[in-house]
């Protein structure tokens, strides 16, 4: 065993380095995706008509700054809306009349939930529900509508040849 380790010492060290980097990457991914949630986070519910692109661990932001993340998703059996549970940092003190919208980071970016603060003096409490929400925009549906209805408001050239000019004096 000792002679094998002497002969292949460089390969052993590289293998150990690869294992350590894999462990570090796993820890980083766990922390980044919500494995290390804040234990005392406020649990607030938001009811969305469409929660496309949102999953557990999705960022919750106010003014572009992350203040929490999505903790759970489920379908409300009465209203058939997406019941999204948000874990929010209690130090953020988000007003209780705030609204929420699912927003895209850009054309190729992911989605996040943007909280728009209201004017109420009392902050959100554990168990509150945000009812003023805006669901995700279906970008592919919008592109499809644009392509299919690209000539919508103007005159249609195919109809121009079907009209016969009336002779003077005829109705």
One Martini backbone bead per residue (centre of mass of N, CA, C, O) as a GRO file, in nm:
protein
  171
    1UNK     BB    1   0.058   0.063  -0.021
    2UNK     BB    2   0.300   0.258   0.010
    3UNK     BB    3   0.406   0.232  -0.285
    4UNK     BB    4   0.152   0.335  -0.424
    5UNK     BB    5   0.151   0.620  -0.289
    6UNK     BB    6   0.431   0.705  -0.395
    7UNK     BB    7   0.368   0.668  -0.704
    8UNK     BB    8   0.057   0.825  -0.655
    9UNK     BB    9   0.059   1.112  -0.510
   10UNK     BB   10  -0.055   1.319  -0.713
   11UNK     BB   11  -0.327   1.177  -0.763
   12UNK     BB   12  -0.422   1.186  -0.468
   13UNK     BB   13  -0.420   1.495  -0.433
   14UNK     BB   14  -0.619   1.554  -0.663
   15UNK     BB   15  -0.851   1.385  -0.551
   16UNK     BB   16  -0.880   1.541  -0.285
   17UNK     BB   17  -0.938   1.815  -0.416
   18UNK     BB   18  -1.198   1.729  -0.563
   19UNK     BB   19  -1.356   1.652  -0.308
   20UNK     BB   20  -1.340   1.932  -0.168
   21UNK     BB   21  -1.482   2.090  -0.394
   22UNK     BB   22  -1.747   1.928  -0.388
   23UNK     BB   23  -1.820   1.998  -0.097
   24UNK     BB   24  -1.823   2.305  -0.134
   25UNK     BB   25  -2.039   2.312  -0.356
   26UNK     BB   26  -2.265   2.181  -0.192
   27UNK     BB   27  -2.275   2.400   0.026
   28UNK     BB   28  -2.330   2.640  -0.162
   29UNK     BB   29  -2.596   2.530  -0.283
   30UNK     BB   30  -2.749   2.504  -0.018
   31UNK     BB   31  -2.738   2.807   0.058
   32UNK     BB   32  -2.854   2.931  -0.216
   33UNK     BB   33  -3.138   2.740  -0.217
   34UNK     BB   34  -3.231   2.726   0.115
   35UNK     BB   35  -3.095   2.549   0.340
   36UNK     BB   36  -3.015   2.834   0.505
   37UNK     BB   37  -3.244   2.936   0.666
   38UNK     BB   38  -3.409   3.148   0.850
   39UNK     BB   39  -3.549   3.071   1.151
   40UNK     BB   40  -3.711   3.373   1.202
   41UNK     BB   41  -3.897   3.386   0.973
   42UNK     BB   42  -4.148   3.511   0.797
   43UNK     BB   43  -4.474   3.377   0.727
   44UNK     BB   44  -4.601   3.449   0.406
   45UNK     BB   45  -4.889   3.484   0.203
   46UNK     BB   46  -4.945   3.436  -0.156
   47UNK     BB   47  -5.188   3.497  -0.417
   48UNK     BB   48  -5.165   3.347  -0.736
   49UNK     BB   49  -5.275   3.298  -1.066
   50UNK     BB   50  -4.954   3.282  -1.153
   51UNK     BB   51  -4.641   3.069  -1.095
   52UNK     BB   52  -4.439   3.100  -1.310
   53UNK     BB   53  -4.099   3.033  -1.222
   54UNK     BB   54  -4.168   2.928  -0.933
   55UNK     BB   55  -3.978   2.821  -0.645
   56UNK     BB   56  -3.809   2.685  -0.417
   57UNK     BB   57  -3.585   2.965  -0.344
   58UNK     BB   58  -3.697   3.205  -0.447
   59UNK     BB   59  -3.673   3.526  -0.460
   60UNK     BB   60  -3.722   3.806  -0.236
   61UNK     BB   61  -3.794   4.153  -0.322
   62UNK     BB   62  -3.680   4.492  -0.246
   63UNK     BB   63  -3.555   4.705  -0.455
   64UNK     BB   64  -3.358   4.445  -0.547
   65UNK     BB   65  -3.350   4.323  -0.256
   66UNK     BB   66  -3.289   4.062  -0.056
   67UNK     BB   67  -3.544   3.927   0.200
   68UNK     BB   68  -3.599   3.636   0.066
   69UNK     BB   69  -3.806   3.331   0.023
   70UNK     BB   70  -3.935   3.051  -0.098
   71UNK     BB   71  -4.092   2.785   0.095
   72UNK     BB   72  -4.381   2.737  -0.059
   73UNK     BB   73  -4.611   2.532  -0.268
   74UNK     BB   74  -4.968   2.560  -0.352
   75UNK     BB   75  -5.296   2.462  -0.408
   76UNK     BB   76  -5.598   2.614  -0.401
   77UNK     BB   77  -5.907   2.451  -0.389
   78UNK     BB   78  -6.106   2.701  -0.419
   79UNK     BB   79  -5.940   2.917  -0.629
   80UNK     BB   80  -5.696   2.809  -0.803
   81UNK     BB   81  -5.441   2.915  -0.662
   82UNK     BB   82  -5.130   3.017  -0.577
   83UNK     BB   83  -4.974   2.917  -0.277
   84UNK     BB   84  -4.731   3.137  -0.141
   85UNK     BB   85  -4.457   3.093   0.069
   86UNK     BB   86  -4.289   3.342   0.258
   87UNK     BB   87  -3.953   3.408   0.364
   88UNK     BB   88  -3.898   3.678   0.585
   89UNK     BB   89  -3.718   3.921   0.703
   90UNK     BB   90  -3.789   4.088   1.003
   91UNK     BB   91  -3.606   4.355   0.946
   92UNK     BB   92  -3.769   4.480   0.696
   93UNK     BB   93  -4.059   4.592   0.748
   94UNK     BB   94  -4.316   4.523   0.581
   95UNK     BB   95  -4.594   4.635   0.482
   96UNK     BB   96  -4.928   4.513   0.502
   97UNK     BB   97  -5.010   4.666   0.204
   98UNK     BB   98  -4.859   4.501   0.018
   99UNK     BB   99  -4.731   4.393  -0.291
  100UNK     BB  100  -4.713   4.129  -0.549
  101UNK     BB  101  -4.465   4.022  -0.802
  102UNK     BB  102  -4.381   3.854  -1.090
  103UNK     BB  103  -4.045   3.876  -1.199
  104UNK     BB  104  -3.806   3.947  -1.439
  105UNK     BB  105  -3.456   3.969  -1.504
  106UNK     BB  106  -3.511   3.889  -1.808
  107UNK     BB  107  -3.495   3.715  -2.088
  108UNK     BB  108  -3.280   3.490  -1.946
  109UNK     BB  109  -3.388   3.511  -1.677
  110UNK     BB  110  -3.528   3.476  -1.391
  111UNK     BB  111  -3.745   3.464  -1.129
  112UNK     BB  112  -3.919   3.690  -0.900
  113UNK     BB  113  -4.029   3.841  -0.598
  114UNK     BB  114  -4.198   4.149  -0.579
  115UNK     BB  115  -4.213   4.392  -0.334
  116UNK     BB  116  -4.460   4.648  -0.279
  117UNK     BB  117  -4.477   4.899  -0.085
  118UNK     BB  118  -4.676   5.046   0.127
  119UNK     BB  119  -4.837   5.286   0.369
  120UNK     BB  120  -4.834   5.126   0.611
  121UNK     BB  121  -4.722   5.106   0.947
  122UNK     BB  122  -4.773   4.811   0.961
  123UNK     BB  123  -4.633   4.516   0.961
  124UNK     BB  124  -4.575   4.217   0.881
  125UNK     BB  125  -4.693   3.903   0.986
  126UNK     BB  126  -4.725   3.607   1.096
  127UNK     BB  127  -4.964   3.473   0.855
  128UNK     BB  128  -5.003   3.659   0.644
  129UNK     BB  129  -5.181   3.806   0.354
  130UNK     BB  130  -5.133   3.857   0.009
  131UNK     BB  131  -5.372   3.988  -0.234
  132UNK     BB  132  -5.191   4.186  -0.402
  133UNK     BB  133  -5.139   4.042  -0.717
  134UNK     BB  134  -4.897   3.934  -0.977
  135UNK     BB  135  -4.840   3.739  -1.217
  136UNK     BB  136  -4.700   3.580  -1.457
  137UNK     BB  137  -4.551   3.629  -1.762
  138UNK     BB  138  -4.611   3.506  -2.088
  139UNK     BB  139  -4.373   3.528  -2.322
  140UNK     BB  140  -4.446   3.315  -2.541
  141UNK     BB  141  -4.738   3.415  -2.579
  142UNK     BB  142  -4.663   3.702  -2.672
  143UNK     BB  143  -4.498   3.621  -2.918
  144UNK     BB  144  -4.725   3.460  -3.059
  145UNK     BB  145  -4.919   3.700  -3.087
  146UNK     BB  146  -4.735   3.881  -3.255
  147UNK     BB  147  -4.700   3.687  -3.494
  148UNK     BB  148  -5.016   3.633  -3.554
  149UNK     BB  149  -5.077   3.976  -3.522
  150UNK     BB  150  -4.890   4.174  -3.713
  151UNK     BB  151  -5.147   4.308  -3.915
  152UNK     BB  152  -5.415   4.404  -3.760
  153UNK     BB  153  -5.486   4.741  -3.808
  154UNK     BB  154  -5.454   4.746  -4.092
  155UNK     BB  155  -5.476   4.712  -4.410
  156UNK     BB  156  -5.589   4.465  -4.632
  157UNK     BB  157  -5.469   4.358  -4.934
  158UNK     BB  158  -5.673   4.124  -5.007
  159UNK     BB  159  -5.939   4.316  -4.999
  160UNK     BB  160  -5.888   4.525  -5.233
  161UNK     BB  161  -5.971   4.333  -5.485
  162UNK     BB  162  -6.289   4.283  -5.391
  163UNK     BB  163  -6.348   4.569  -5.463
  164UNK     BB  164  -6.600   4.754  -5.628
  165UNK     BB  165  -6.646   5.012  -5.818
  166UNK     BB  166  -6.872   5.255  -5.832
  167UNK     BB  167  -7.071   5.404  -6.027
  168UNK     BB  168  -7.193   5.680  -6.116
  169UNK     BB  169  -7.515   5.686  -5.952
  170UNK     BB  170  -7.457   5.438  -5.774
  171UNK     BB  171  -7.497   5.263  -5.467
   0.00000   0.00000   0.00000
